[in-house]
Structures are given as C-alpha cells and as structure tokens.
C-alpha cells in the first residue's frame, strides 16, 4: 500500500536538495537546543492516524535546524510517552 511520491514543480523542497544536505548523526555539530515534538493521534486503533514524534535541534554556531529522528507510529498513549530514543 506504499505510494511513491515524486517532486512537484515549484515545491519549496525537492528530494535531491534534501538528500544533498543529509549528515550522519555522528557528524552533528554541537546543538544549542533539542526538542521533542509530539502530535498525538485521536485514536490508537489499527486504522487510525499515526502519532507524530520527531526529535530536532538547532546548531549552536551555524543556526541550522537538524531533524535528528522520526519515531512516529501507532501507539497507545502510554506507549508513545515511554518511547525510548534510538541510539
């Protein structure tokens, strides 16, 4: 049931731009701030939306933003609240 998404002409972000800017977690610069953002789903049944969970930070010197991890999925409330970070 996967859907292949292609670039849209005139879109703000293009896949090749994103791919060129990727860096390994080990190469992240020192971060001045790290946040965890959670967008909980209204329900946690099989057909419901995912709970969105991302970890992001901002570089101390370059002021660029970094998406560190995406832990989104279908969780019960206690499940996403206790979700451990990936190494």
N, C-alpha and C positions, 0 to 999 in steps of 0.2 A: 504494500500500500504506500510505498515511498513515492515522492514526487520530485523529479529533478527540476530545480529552479534555475532559470537562466537569467543573465543580466538584462536589465531593462534600459533601453537607450535613454540617456539623460538622468539616470538614477544617481543619487548622491554617492553611493558606494558601489563599486564594481568588484567582482570576485578577485581579479588579478591585483587590484590595489591592496585588498585585504591580505592576500597571500604574500605579497612583497613585504608587508610590514610585520609579519609574524616573527616572534622571537621565542626561544625556549625559556621555560620558567627559570632555569638556572642562570639565564643571562639578563633577568630583570634588573633594572637599576634600583638603588635604594628608593623606597617609597615613602612619601610624607603622610599618606593616608590610605587605608584599606577599608573597604566597606563590603558588607554582605547585604544584597538586596533580595527581598522575597516578595513574590506576587502569589499569594495562596489561591488555590482553586476553590470554587464554591462548594464542590463535592469531591469525594475521593473514590467514586465508583469506577468500574472498568472503562466506561465510555466518556468519562469526564475529562476536562482540560487538565494539563499538567500544572503543577506548582512550579513557577519560575524561580530559580535560585541562581544568582551569579555572585562571583567574588571579583571585585575590581579595585584598582588602586591608581594613584596618581604619582608620577615620578617626582622625587624631591628636587632635582635640578632642572630637568627638561620640561616639566609640567605637562608631559604627555599622559594620556589615560591608557590603562592596560586592563584588558579583560583577562583575569587570572584563571578563572574556572567557571564552568557552567554545570551545575548539579541538578538541573531541572528534571522533574519526573513526576510520577503519580505516587503520592504519599498520603497516608493518614496524617492529621495534624501533628501528632507526637512523632511520627516518622520523619517529617521534614525538619522539625525542631531539633531533633537529635542527629541529623545527618552529619557524619564526620567529613572533614575535608579530605581530598585526595592528596597523597604525598607528592 
